[in-house]
Amino acid sequence: MAELIVESYQNSTVNAILEDLGKKYKIDTTGNLLSEDSPVDEIKFKYRTYSECVRMLYRKAGVTVS
């Protein structure tokens, strides 16, 4: 079972958050980094999987993924 993520961030960017999650939870985030980084005012992950966190981050930043 994947480790659940419990973190919160303020005044950061999508890529900075993904890189931090990668370091803390030993996850390869390179495939999820944005070519054009987007700011994130605030986001909280309460017992979420990594894929849920990525979806939440993208949605919060207004990034559409096909």
Backbone hydrogen bonds, N-H to C=O, Kabsch-Sander energy under -0.5 kcal/mol:
donor,donor_aa,acceptor,acceptor_aa,energy
5,I,48,R,-3.7
7,E,45,F,-1.6
9,Y,43,I,-2.7
11,N,41,D,-3.2
12,S,40,V,-2.4
14,V,38,S,-2.5
17,I,13,T,-2.4
18,L,14,V,-2.6
19,E,15,N,-2.6
20,D,16,A,-2.1
21,L,17,I,-2.7
22,G,18,L,-2.4
23,K,19,E,-2.0
24,K,20,D,-2.6
25,Y,21,L,-2.7
26,K,22,G,-0.8
27,I,22,G,-1.3
29,T,27,I,-0.9
32,N,29,T,-2.2
33,L,29,T,-0.8
33,L,30,T,-0.6
37,D,35,S,-0.6
40,V,12,S,-3.1
43,I,9,Y,-2.1
45,F,7,E,-3.6
46,K,44,K,-0.6
47,Y,5,I,-0.6
47,Y,45,F,-0.7
48,R,5,I,-2.0
53,C,49,T,-2.1
54,V,50,Y,-2.4
55,R,51,S,-2.1
56,M,52,E,-2.5
57,L,53,C,-2.7
58,Y,54,V,-2.7
59,R,55,R,-2.5
60,K,56,M,-2.6
61,A,57,L,-2.1
62,G,58,Y,-0.6
62,G,59,R,-1.0
63,V,58,Y,-2.9
